[in-house]
Amino acid sequence: MSRHSDDHYWILETQTSAYVFGLNQHGRLVHAYWGPRLPRRSDYPPPPDPPGLSSFDPADTCTPEEYPAAGGTRYGEPCLKVSFPDGARSTDLRFISARQDDDTQGWVITLRDAVYPLWVELHYRIHSQLDLIERWVVLRNTGPHPVTVERVFSAVWHLPRFETGCRLSHLAGRWADEFRLVREPVYDGTKIIESRRGTTSHQASPWFAVDSGCAAEDSGPVWFGTLAWSGSWKICAEQPPRAAPRISLGINDWDFALQLSPGERYAAPPCLAGYTPGGFGAASRALHHFIRARLPHAGAAHKILYNSWEATLFDVDEASQKQLAEIAAGLGVELFVLDDGWFRGRRSDSAGLGDWQPDPLKFPTGLGGLAGYVNQLGMDFGLWIEPEMVNPNSDLYRAHPDWVLHYPQRPRTEARNQLVLNFARADVQEYMIETIDRLLNSAPIAFIKWDMNRNFSEPGWPAAGERQREIWLRYVEGLYRVWGELAHRHPQVTWQSCSGGGGRADLAVLRLADQIWTSDNTEATARLRIQEGFSQLFPAAVMEAWVTDMGAPLIPLEFRFHAAMCGSLGLGGNLLHWTGAERETARRLIAQYKDIRAVIQSGDQYRLRSAQENAFSALQYTAPDGSEAVLFAFRTFLPEPAEIPVLHLRGLDPGALYLVDGFSQPRSGLAWMLDGLHLELGNFCSTLRRIYKIED
Ligand code: DGJ
């Protein structure tokens, strides 16, 4: 890693990439270069200073500014849009100073409006080993009047001009169908992907990858990035006519206004981006490394859990859960999770949310009876909660109807019979911290699944007066505060982020949670596709996956296990109905998962053959030292005669000798990678092969 600056020219170098910006001759802070690290400092181009083409294509619009603010003749997507008290709605940012930041190994560049005392700090942190750059921005108002911030993006990432056009990869979807990988050209204009829902969303993810249209899984230059934010967000992918494309991203400005009072400052969430010459797979692995290293319990193996939600829905009580717990323990499960339905008045989704005490009819001795029994069986005990929500049919709502998001004169739209508690309010935050704290003290709870089963509507916050539009920000900050405080008070708890499946999956929530419940769709063949999309950004360790009864008997139990073993394994079927033979299969595969989970949860993932369009797909996980690997292959339906393609292994030590389960002949890593191997698989069959290094 190195960082240089002279003549107001900054070169941020990671191990193999470089990101360069500087002041151009007009004193504007502009982007100069982002790509492979070059041998000499003089190799990098000077800060561009394009003249503009016409009065309609002015220099302001053609200049790749490092942090463009709306104003002057800038017609592209700005990062910043501010209204000043005198009615001025343009900003004119000028360079003031730069300082090295030893904490971040990067730079802080300070800009200020030419007239108004509005300051903008651009922060850069270098993650050299991973070839990643992290950026965020801090605004400060040192004037005597408030200013209104209508957009504050975290960054714009300028890309090279691709001769072949710019291709954008992103993740689209819907409930039970999240993380669908989309690759599409960006034509002239702006492509927007966003969430306006108050959460990260099932419909889109704050992640992008850009290439020239020629990159592949294992090769080709890819620029990629993501935003660490769990609320509404926006990505603008712009292809200006005959110019270089750019991607800007940040908190969504839809219905947004942030008031910066005199003396106030605001730090926008960080975003992370990288360049790799190694294709989409290398881009994912860099993000996986980054995320894994920062999980709250980084490095700890995730326990194999059982959760009866799909089997029993709300029909839970102490006796029936104990029965399931006994079977689960006998199979080798390590963590037993009690899902929805355990609290006061909860018989269906129409009542109870908000009243976080055990239902006395279902759990007469509280949660302690079940939790203690689960512990005696040798398992940890975990619990489902949904703290941000309230059913109108609950004591909490009857006591505090004003605690939900609402507009006083409008009906409150329910979804799944529930309303959203206003986590922006300090009193709601305090109440929920104390309530969940009491719950966590009431029984030996080692795991919490934190759910959120609807998006915002009527996002009103009457008590906030003129600052109501800050709800999009303050709600999420409130969520982080409540969750963070609970995590601080209960460091033994492992948290899982869930929002009706993968509706709250982002880098920021993974500072609180170690896992994400990937999707409510647990049908294994659908999961292969969902999991592959998820893996673009997230490592296997955070991908909670259950073996359920969905798809049975067409999809064999072993196939369902193999699909779930590609992530953090859990079970969610009705164990009471599993036959002796099925339980034996489960016992065997759970034991096998325990043997290989270190490789899956901490190893490098290689997507050998995509499940997006292929009926035959494969994945490989390789231990960081290359000493062992695990290969999964899946065949859904291929008409006969079927041609199963050769698989080329990845990430092995080329000169070392490896043995692959099912093949008697050891071969060098290079041979397995170049010549590959061929597997025979029937329809709806899968295989798991371990790969061992037997000689260096
Ligand atoms: C949605 C989650 O994704 C499910 O796994 C389950 O916990 C239900 N909520 C419970 O209401």
Residues whose N, C-alpha, C, O or C-beta is under 5 A from the ligand:
A	BS01	DGJ	W309 D339 D340 D451 C498 G500 G501 D520
